[in-house]
């Protein structure tokens, strides 16, 4: 099976975007911090990716169907990590507040 140069560019660009977002989610997971990240980032990404996924399916572009499908999953995981980190931060803040008042 041969891939056209045009499709090769599309797949390469998709791989770079997905790798970048996965790296960001991995960093958030490891750092356990929400610093510099808004929950709206992942909600916006998810909304846009669902829209682009539908559009890509309607026009029959497999590169963008796969890419946007993975981006939806990345946004879901990113949002879950963001929420976990918020809980960790809130728990730590509550613990600090309790110790300060004791």
C-alpha positions, 0 to 999 in steps of 0.5 A: 500500500502506497501513501501519497506525499499529500497524505504523508504530510497530513499523517506527519502533522497529525503525529506531531500534534498528538505527540505534543498534546500527549506530552502536555498531559503526561507532564500534568500527570507527573507534576500533579499541578494545574498551574498555567492550565485552564479546564477550558483548554480541554473542554474547548479541545474536546468540543472542537475535536468532536466537531472536526471528527464529524466533519472529517467523517462527512467528507471522508478524510481518514487522516482527520477522522483518526487524528480527531478521534485521538484528540477527543480521547486526549482531551478526555484524559487531559480533563480527567488529569486536570480534575485529579490535580485540582482535587490534589491541590484543594486537598493540600490547601485544606490540609495547610489551612487546617494546620495553620489554624491549629 
